[in-house]
Amino acid sequence: MIAADLAYQHANSGMTLRTWSEQEYQDLLDDPKTIIVQTNAGYAIGTIVCDVAELLLIITRPALRRNGHGKNLLSQFENTAKARGGDFVILEVSEKNLAAQALYLSTGYTEIGRRSGYYKTQNGDSEDALVLRKAL
Ligand SMILES: CC(C)(COP(=O)(O)OP(=O)(O)OC[C@H]1O[C@@H](n2cnc3c(N)ncnc32)[C@H](O)[C@@H]1OP(=O)(O)O)[C@@H](O)C(=O)NCCC(=O)NCCS
């Protein structure tokens, strides 16, 4: 798993939120709580603590989107979380990120809360985060 490739994909994902540096990815990869699944189409990364897994980010390469790769990575992430003792996945998604919301809502996630002004975009705006959860 190469931190530089993950940082490159993140920087080129088209996201408006701050992207993570190679060092931030390396720190996550070095952390035993981290779960990462990766395919040629992208990756999903998160953490697991006790029975709760948190999906931090899922990204597919822009040229390969709407081909089921996001669903596949999410499913692999959930299976790995379950194998490591997870009973739930929680995640945060921007209120503006309709593509990701559609992915999560179509795969069994439900909204359990909202964090006002949680995200700061690269141009200084704020966006609420929706908090979603799924039982595994
Ligand atoms: C969100 C993301 C991972 C989806 O990846 P993907 O490979 O396109 O996902 P899939 O092809 O498996 O799509 C699964 C379902 O999600 C929904 N979906 C995905 N992209 C969508 C879009 N642009 N508009 C509406 N619904 C969308 C659809 O319901 C889709 O099923 P369908 O194609 O049968 O209609 C991808 O758009 C991405 O990398 N975005 C940038 C990074 C990001 O925002 N990550 C989420 C951070 S929380």
The ligand as a Gaussian input file, in Angstrom:
#p B3LYP/6-31G(d) Opt

LIG

0 1
 C      -18.839000       8.498000      -4.265000
 C      -18.011000       7.605000      -5.191000
 C      -17.004000       6.807000      -4.350000
 C      -18.948000       6.643000      -5.918000
 O      -18.130000       5.750000      -6.666000
 P      -18.693000       4.974000      -7.963000
 O      -17.589000       4.068000      -8.394000
 O      -19.231000       5.920000      -8.959000
 O      -19.887000       4.155000      -7.292000
 P      -20.831000       3.041000      -7.967000
 O      -20.635000       2.991000      -9.440000
 O      -20.637000       1.781000      -7.198000
 O      -22.280000       3.652000      -7.664000
 C      -23.143000       3.025000      -6.741000
 C      -24.413000       3.844000      -6.615000
 O      -24.128000       5.094000      -5.992000
 C      -24.984000       6.098000      -6.560000
 N      -24.172000       7.097000      -7.276000
 C      -22.840000       7.042000      -7.506000
 N      -22.454000       8.169000      -8.154000
 C      -23.559000       8.933000      -8.318000
 C      -23.796000      10.199000      -8.904000
 N      -22.802000      10.907000      -9.463000
 N      -25.060000      10.679000      -8.879000
 C      -26.058000       9.986000      -8.321000
 N      -25.910000       8.752000      -7.752000
 C      -24.664000       8.250000      -7.745000
 C      -25.920000       5.371000      -7.502000
 O      -27.029000       4.923000      -6.750000
 C      -25.042000       4.210000      -7.926000
 O      -25.762000       3.109000      -8.429000
 P      -26.156000       3.095000     -10.008000
 O      -24.939000       3.480000     -10.806000
 O      -26.570000       1.672000     -10.217000
 O      -27.251000       4.102000     -10.153000
 C      -17.265000       8.453000      -6.266000
 O      -18.199000       9.311000      -6.888000
 C      -16.117000       9.284000      -5.725000
 O      -14.983000       8.806000      -5.617000
 N      -16.374000      10.574000      -5.411000
 C      -15.332000      11.477000      -4.915000
 C      -14.889000      11.103000      -3.528000
 C      -16.020000      11.195000      -2.525000
 O      -16.800000      12.146000      -2.537000
 N      -16.073000      10.189000      -1.635000
 C      -17.060000      10.133000      -0.569000
 C      -16.573000      10.897000       0.599000
 S      -17.643000      10.664000       2.010000

